[in-house]
Amino acid sequence: MRTGLDRVLGAPPLMHTLLEGRVGLLAHPASVASDLTHAAVALRAAGVRLELIFGPEHGYGGEAQDMIGVGDARDPEGAPIRSLYGAHISDLSPGAADLAALDVLVIDLQDIGSRYYTFIWTAVLAMRACAAAGVRVVVLDRPNPLGGLESSLEGRFLEPRCRSFVGLEPLPIRHSMTLGEICAWRREVEALDVDLRVVASEWDRGQLAGAWGRPWVLPSPNMPTLDTAIVYPGGCLLEGTNLSDGRGTTRPFEITGAPWVDGRRLARDLAATGLPGFVARPMMFQPTFHKHAGALCGGVQVHVTDQASFRPVATYLALIAHAHHQAPGDFAFRTERYEFVDDIPALDLLTGDAEARLRIAAGESPLAIATAISTLRPGEADLLTASRALSLACAC
């Protein structure tokens, strides 16, 4: 496997053709070459002068927790770092003054293959801003660590009213696309007047990141391993509830529960669904921060036993429904502000509509809910094929 960064570093004529002029870089800790050298270091060593650096949610250095605003800074070489995740939704896009100092913006961000992992939307917003400013965009693409096959798609497209920073545009929850493909798709659909070039990765779309033959670099503080990424398309749904999402433990998103959860019962109920590819192991845990910090919680750890058959969205929808049915008086859906949205419950933003939340609250069958909400509607899968075709027009 070779990423877009690996490819330009190995082809100086290509790099200098794409990256001539005043260059900005949008990157994070996982923006590394095959030898783990960071993109900023590698590009500078190849003669690229970085005028400005941008960092997405969690910061350029990856130090900030979820939904924590990040300030501006400078990198070790003195280049200014502009945060694209602050206190207001307007902070999510590059400013016109910063883009006026650039001829080209290089985007090198490792995505995780889930609609609500915000780096894809940071890239799209940056591309829109570059279109308005007349700045070229070069995406050094990276493979999807969950693979790129249509057979792994999960989760419906979101309704227009549920658009947010965890889903700006209609995509399945587990989308099987790369960040570069998503940028190419949005450029075409929105008819953006931007010079976009996607330096495609060389990879087998049927392989998950474990087969890449290179170390995992965490792209955000609570994405420490590939195991985390595999469960994340389902595990992130926990953020829409008062169940722990595993932050404050050593296995975020794999571990979940609450002080009122009977982990043994939850494990038995999940096993009885017949959903494939995992074992839910009952356990006790005590988060050190975030939800239920310092409290003893009952719950489970989701161990994936077969990556190919595991369906994270269906599994965690069933898990959430069973936890609700155990103690509906203690369980709650998140209603406070979530990713800059005040008036729509977080679970609706994550699943894409209100159906899952309403059916869980009504006490319906967890398996029926999981099956319905995790399945794409007729015709939705066609976007994958179309978006790949669009990406060919700007690939190099």
Secondary structure, 3 states (H helix, E strand, C coil): CECHHHHHHCCHHHHHHHCCCCEEEEECCCCECCCCCEHHHHHHHCCCCEEEEEECCCCCCCCCCCCCCCCCEECCCCCEEEECCCCCHHHHCCCHHHHCCCCEEEEECCCCCECCCCHHHHHHHHHHHHHHHCCEEEEECCCCCCCCCHHHCECCCCCHHHCECCECCCCCCECCCCHHHHHHHHHHHCCCCCCEEEECCECCCCCCHHHCCCCCCCCCCCCCCHHHHHHHHHHHHHHHECCECCCCCCCCCCEEEECCCCHHHHHHHHHHHCCCCEEEEEEEECCCCCCCCCCCEEEEEEEECCCCCCCHHHHHHHHHHHHHHHCCCCCCECCCCECCECCCCHHHHHHCCCHHHHHHHCCCCHHHHHHHHHCCCCCCCHHHHHHHHHHHCCEC
